[in-house]
Amino acid sequence: MKLTRLQVSTLVGYCTIGVVCSTLVYNALAVPVRGASDNYVLEFTDVEGLNPGNPVTLSGVRVGRVDAVDVADTDDGRALARVTVEVERGRTLPKDVEASVRYGDMLGARYVALTLPEAGVAAGSDGTEAGVPAESDGAEVLEPGGVVPVSQTTPPIDLTALMNGFRPLFESLPPQEVNVLARNVVDTFNGRGDAVARFLDRVAVLSTQLGDREHILGEVATNMNRILGSLDNRHDELRDLTDGLAALGASVVGDGQQLAAFLDTGAQSVSALADTIADSQGAFTRSLQQFGAVTDQWIASTPEFERMLAGLPAFADNINHTGQYGSFISLYLCNFTLKAGDAEVNIFGPTHSPVCS
């Protein structure tokens, strides 16, 4: 199969676009360092959640990325995490630089934060930066490829364990207070000292509010004890109730199609009833009011009403007996009498049908 020049050009164009898009996606995911870079090794006791590509910051500014995360054994049998990071060339780091793994957000994103000693500031590409150049302080410089020991690194905080520790407090607070505490926790992990103070103040205030409601908590505990006591005294009834609910649930699950059909029919019936009430233009309301008047009369004539109800089974039995030959009722004309004043004449004569006798 021979391709035309137009098809070849189209294929080449598609391939070029694909390569460009793949490069852009790779750069976005890999988070490369701009320009030349130097590698350093950071030793941690734990770097859970840290992955290659995570940012490396210095004074809150991104200056590099995590290149690799490996495990190394020490002479005393411990296992250390060796994190290789890329830092922009021209960023001079002192040997006593500190590194910590911090949380970027509540979803668990991590990054490495480099912290300089208070007496030294990393120099920029021109040898100086805001503050005093590191070389002027006489501090030893960490050469490219150098190692920051575990004594100068801080592993990430176990956020899950910490949040579980605050869980009882969170469950007793309104949602807006929980949101404020959560934001303060995130700020705390980001290294903001003022957020720590606000967080502790908020916990103190909320703890005081809970202490002021101690009597309410006592009443709740007392009421719960009463409820539990009542439930314990009626455990047999509760067991029967749960058994009945289980049987009902099994019946519903076992015949779900009939239940769905019943619900559909019920919805249609309710809709039809609503339309009927709307179209009645108040007749339905008047009927209910008249029905109330009827029941008021029944209450005043309770003995007669009871006798009528007692006679209904016999009446229904007679009706059933009359229609026992089919879904119809046989009617017989016993006589046809005409009266005019005192005169009376029977059209069919004095003879009656045997059924009428």
Contacts in CASP RR format, 6 or more apart in sequence:
PFRMAT RR
TARGET T0000
AUTHOR 0000-0000-0000
METHOD contacts of the structure
MODEL  1
MKLTRLQVSTLVGYCTIGVVCSTLVYNALAVPVRGASDNYVLEFTDVEGL
NPGNPVTLSGVRVGRVDAVDVADTDDGRALARVTVEVERGRTLPKDVEAS
VRYGDMLGARYVALTLPEAGVAAGSDGTEAGVPAESDGAEVLEPGGVVPV
SQTTPPIDLTALMNGFRPLFESLPPQEVNVLARNVVDTFNGRGDAVARFL
DRVAVLSTQLGDREHILGEVATNMNRILGSLDNRHDELRDLTDGLAALGA
SVVGDGQQLAAFLDTGAQSVSALADTIADSQGAFTRSLQQFGAVTDQWIA
STPEFERMLAGLPAFADNINHTGQYGSFISLYLCNFTLKAGDAEVNIFGP
THSPVCS
3 11 0 8 1.000
30 53 0 8 1.000
30 65 0 8 1.000
31 53 0 8 1.000
31 54 0 8 1.000
31 55 0 8 1.000
31 65 0 8 1.000
32 65 0 8 1.000
33 64 0 8 1.000
33 65 0 8 1.000
33 86 0 8 1.000
33 87 0 8 1.000
33 88 0 8 1.000
34 88 0 8 1.000
35 88 0 8 1.000
35 89 0 8 1.000
36 88 0 8 1.000
36 89 0 8 1.000
37 64 0 8 1.000
37 86 0 8 1.000
37 87 0 8 1.000
37 88 0 8 1.000
37 89 0 8 1.000
38 86 0 8 1.000
38 87 0 8 1.000
38 89 0 8 1.000
38 90 0 8 1.000
38 91 0 8 1.000
38 144 0 8 1.000
38 145 0 8 1.000
39 67 0 8 1.000
39 84 0 8 1.000
39 85 0 8 1.000
39 86 0 8 1.000
39 87 0 8 1.000
39 144 0 8 1.000
39 145 0 8 1.000
40 84 0 8 1.000
40 85 0 8 1.000
40 87 0 8 1.000
40 93 0 8 1.000
40 142 0 8 1.000
40 144 0 8 1.000
40 145 0 8 1.000
40 146 0 8 1.000
40 147 0 8 1.000
40 148 0 8 1.000
41 82 0 8 1.000
41 83 0 8 1.000
41 84 0 8 1.000
41 85 0 8 1.000
41 145 0 8 1.000
41 146 0 8 1.000
41 147 0 8 1.000
41 148 0 8 1.000
42 82 0 8 1.000
42 83 0 8 1.000
42 84 0 8 1.000
42 85 0 8 1.000
42 99 0 8 1.000
42 112 0 8 1.000
42 147 0 8 1.000
42 148 0 8 1.000
42 153 0 8 1.000
43 72 0 8 1.000
43 80 0 8 1.000
43 81 0 8 1.000
43 82 0 8 1.000
43 83 0 8 1.000
43 147 0 8 1.000
43 148 0 8 1.000
43 149 0 8 1.000
43 150 0 8 1.000
43 153 0 8 1.000
44 80 0 8 1.000
44 81 0 8 1.000
44 83 0 8 1.000
44 99 0 8 1.000
44 101 0 8 1.000
44 150 0 8 1.000
44 153 0 8 1.000
44 155 0 8 1.000
45 78 0 8 1.000
45 80 0 8 1.000
45 81 0 8 1.000
45 150 0 8 1.000
45 153 0 8 1.000
45 155 0 8 1.000
46 81 0 8 1.000
46 155 0 8 1.000
46 156 0 8 1.000
47 69 0 8 1.000
47 81 0 8 1.000
47 83 0 8 1.000
47 101 0 8 1.000
47 110 0 8 1.000
47 155 0 8 1.000
47 156 0 8 1.000
48 155 0 8 1.000
48 156 0 8 1.000
48 158 0 8 1.000
49 108 0 8 1.000
49 110 0 8 1.000
49 156 0 8 1.000
50 66 0 8 1.000
50 69 0 8 1.000
50 81 0 8 1.000
50 83 0 8 1.000
50 101 0 8 1.000
50 110 0 8 1.000
50 112 0 8 1.000
50 156 0 8 1.000
51 66 0 8 1.000
51 69 0 8 1.000
51 110 0 8 1.000
52 65 0 8 1.000
52 66 0 8 1.000
52 67 0 8 1.000
52 68 0 8 1.000
52 69 0 8 1.000
53 65 0 8 1.000
53 66 0 8 1.000
53 67 0 8 1.000
54 65 0 8 1.000
54 66 0 8 1.000
54 109 0 8 1.000
54 110 0 8 1.000
54 111 0 8 1.000
54 112 0 8 1.000
55 62 0 8 1.000
55 64 0 8 1.000
55 65 0 8 1.000
55 66 0 8 1.000
55 111 0 8 1.000
55 112 0 8 1.000
56 62 0 8 1.000
56 63 0 8 1.000
56 64 0 8 1.000
56 65 0 8 1.000
56 66 0 8 1.000
56 85 0 8 1.000
56 86 0 8 1.000
56 87 0 8 1.000
56 111 0 8 1.000
56 112 0 8 1.000
56 113 0 8 1.000
56 114 0 8 1.000
57 63 0 8 1.000
57 111 0 8 1.000
57 112 0 8 1.000
57 113 0 8 1.000
57 114 0 8 1.000
58 87 0 8 1.000
58 91 0 8 1.000
58 113 0 8 1.000
58 114 0 8 1.000
58 116 0 8 1.000
58 122 0 8 1.000
59 116 0 8 1.000
60 113 0 8 1.000
63 87 0 8 1.000
63 88 0 8 1.000
63 91 0 8 1.000
63 114 0 8 1.000
64 85 0 8 1.000
64 86 0 8 1.000
64 87 0 8 1.000
64 88 0 8 1.000
65 85 0 8 1.000
65 86 0 8 1.000
66 83 0 8 1.000
66 84 0 8 1.000
66 85 0 8 1.000
66 112 0 8 1.000
67 84 0 8 1.000
67 85 0 8 1.000
67 86 0 8 1.000
68 83 0 8 1.000
68 84 0 8 1.000
69 81 0 8 1.000
69 82 0 8 1.000
69 83 0 8 1.000
69 84 0 8 1.000
70 81 0 8 1.000
70 82 0 8 1.000
70 83 0 8 1.000
70 84 0 8 1.000
71 79 0 8 1.000
71 80 0 8 1.000
71 81 0 8 1.000
71 82 0 8 1.000
72 79 0 8 1.000
72 80 0 8 1.000
72 81 0 8 1.000
72 82 0 8 1.000
73 79 0 8 1.000
73 80 0 8 1.000
74 80 0 8 1.000
80 150 0 8 1.000
83 112 0 8 1.000
85 112 0 8 1.000
87 93 0 8 1.000
87 114 0 8 1.000
89 125 0 8 1.000
90 123 0 8 1.000
90 124 0 8 1.000
90 125 0 8 1.000
91 122 0 8 1.000
91 123 0 8 1.000
91 124 0 8 1.000
92 122 0 8 1.000
92 123 0 8 1.000
92 124 0 8 1.000
92 127 0 8 1.000
92 134 0 8 1.000
92 135 0 8 1.000
92 141 0 8 1.000
93 114 0 8 1.000
93 116 0 8 1.000
93 122 0 8 1.000
93 134 0 8 1.000
93 141 0 8 1.000
93 142 0 8 1.000
94 116 0 8 1.000
94 117 0 8 1.000
94 120 0 8 1.000
94 122 0 8 1.000
94 134 0 8 1.000
94 139 0 8 1.000
94 140 0 8 1.000
94 141 0 8 1.000
94 142 0 8 1.000
95 139 0 8 1.000
95 140 0 8 1.000
95 141 0 8 1.000
95 142 0 8 1.000
96 117 0 8 1.000
96 139 0 8 1.000
96 140 0 8 1.000
96 152 0 8 1.000
97 114 0 8 1.000
97 115 0 8 1.000
97 116 0 8 1.000
97 117 0 8 1.000
97 142 0 8 1.000
97 148 0 8 1.000
97 152 0 8 1.000
98 114 0 8 1.000
98 115 0 8 1.000
98 116 0 8 1.000
98 117 0 8 1.000
98 148 0 8 1.000
98 152 0 8 1.000
98 153 0 8 1.000
98 154 0 8 1.000
99 112 0 8 1.000
99 113 0 8 1.000
99 114 0 8 1.000
99 115 0 8 1.000
99 148 0 8 1.000
99 152 0 8 1.000
99 153 0 8 1.000
99 154 0 8 1.000
100 112 0 8 1.000
100 113 0 8 1.000
100 115 0 8 1.000
100 153 0 8 1.000
100 154 0 8 1.000
100 155 0 8 1.000
101 110 0 8 1.000
101 111 0 8 1.000
101 112 0 8 1.000
101 113 0 8 1.000
101 154 0 8 1.000
101 155 0 8 1.000
101 156 0 8 1.000
102 110 0 8 1.000
102 111 0 8 1.000
102 112 0 8 1.000
102 113 0 8 1.000
102 156 0 8 1.000
102 189 0 8 1.000
102 190 0 8 1.000
102 191 0 8 1.000
103 109 0 8 1.000
103 110 0 8 1.000
103 156 0 8 1.000
103 157 0 8 1.000
103 159 0 8 1.000
103 186 0 8 1.000
103 189 0 8 1.000
103 190 0 8 1.000
104 110 0 8 1.000
104 111 0 8 1.000
104 186 0 8 1.000
104 189 0 8 1.000
104 190 0 8 1.000
105 186 0 8 1.000
106 159 0 8 1.000
106 182 0 8 1.000
106 186 0 8 1.000
108 159 0 8 1.000
110 156 0 8 1.000
113 191 0 8 1.000
116 122 0 8 1.000
116 134 0 8 1.000
117 139 0 8 1.000
119 137 0 8 1.000
119 139 0 8 1.000
120 131 0 8 1.000
120 132 0 8 1.000
120 134 0 8 1.000
120 137 0 8 1.000
120 139 0 8 1.000
121 129 0 8 1.000
121 130 0 8 1.000
121 131 0 8 1.000
121 132 0 8 1.000
121 133 0 8 1.000
121 134 0 8 1.000
122 129 0 8 1.000
122 134 0 8 1.000
123 129 0 8 1.000
123 133 0 8 1.000
123 134 0 8 1.000
123 135 0 8 1.000
127 133 0 8 1.000
127 135 0 8 1.000
134 141 0 8 1.000
135 141 0 8 1.000
142 148 0 8 1.000
157 189 0 8 1.000
159 189 0 8 1.000
162 185 0 8 1.000
163 170 0 8 1.000
163 185 0 8 1.000
166 181 0 8 1.000
169 181 0 8 1.000
169 203 0 8 1.000
169 206 0 8 1.000
170 178 0 8 1.000
170 181 0 8 1.000
172 210 0 8 1.000
173 181 0 8 1.000
173 206 0 8 1.000
177 202 0 8 1.000
177 206 0 8 1.000
180 202 0 8 1.000
181 199 0 8 1.000
181 202 0 8 1.000
181 203 0 8 1.000
184 195 0 8 1.000
184 198 0 8 1.000
184 199 0 8 1.000
184 202 0 8 1.000
185 199 0 8 1.000
187 195 0 8 1.000
187 198 0 8 1.000
187 199 0 8 1.000
188 195 0 8 1.000
188 196 0 8 1.000
188 199 0 8 1.000
210 217 0 8 1.000
231 238 0 8 1.000
252 259 0 8 1.000
276 284 0 8 1.000
277 284 0 8 1.000
298 305 0 8 1.000
322 329 0 8 1.000
322 330 0 8 1.000
323 329 0 8 1.000
323 330 0 8 1.000
332 353 0 8 1.000
332 355 0 8 1.000
332 356 0 8 1.000
333 348 0 8 1.000
333 353 0 8 1.000
334 352 0 8 1.000
334 353 0 8 1.000
334 355 0 8 1.000
334 356 0 8 1.000
335 346 0 8 1.000
335 347 0 8 1.000
335 348 0 8 1.000
335 349 0 8 1.000
335 352 0 8 1.000
335 356 0 8 1.000
336 346 0 8 1.000
336 347 0 8 1.000
336 348 0 8 1.000
337 344 0 8 1.000
337 345 0 8 1.000
337 346 0 8 1.000
337 347 0 8 1.000
338 344 0 8 1.000
338 345 0 8 1.000
338 347 0 8 1.000
END
